[in-house]
């Protein structure tokens, strides 16, 4: 039971960190194409 809970917590923490990394990468990609004050033509 304890091992199962620890494995779940570790997996969840890894997924959370991976999600944050993807979020930052996507934001940088969007900033590259759509800069502040820029217009899409």
N, C-alpha and C positions, 0 to 999 in steps of 0.2 A: 504494500500500500504506500509506504513512504517513498520507495524507489519510483513508483508510478507518478506520484505527485511531483517529485523532483524533476523527473524527465519532462513532465508537462510544463513546469515552470521554466526550465531551460529552453525548451522549444519555443515557448511563448516569448521569452526575452530575445531570442535570436530573431524571431519573426518581427518583433517590434523594432529592433535595431536595423534590420534589413529594410523595413518599411520607411524608416527615417532617411536612410541612405538614398533610396529610390526617390523619395519626395524631394530631397535636395537636388539630385541629378536632374529630375524633370523640371524643377524650377529654373535651374541654370540653362537648360535647353530652351525653355520658353523665353527667358530673358535674352538669349542670343538672337532669337528671331523677332521678338517684340520688345524693343527697348522703350523706355519711358518717353512719351512724347512722339514716338514714331507712328507712322500710319502704314497700313497694309494697302498696297495699290494693286 
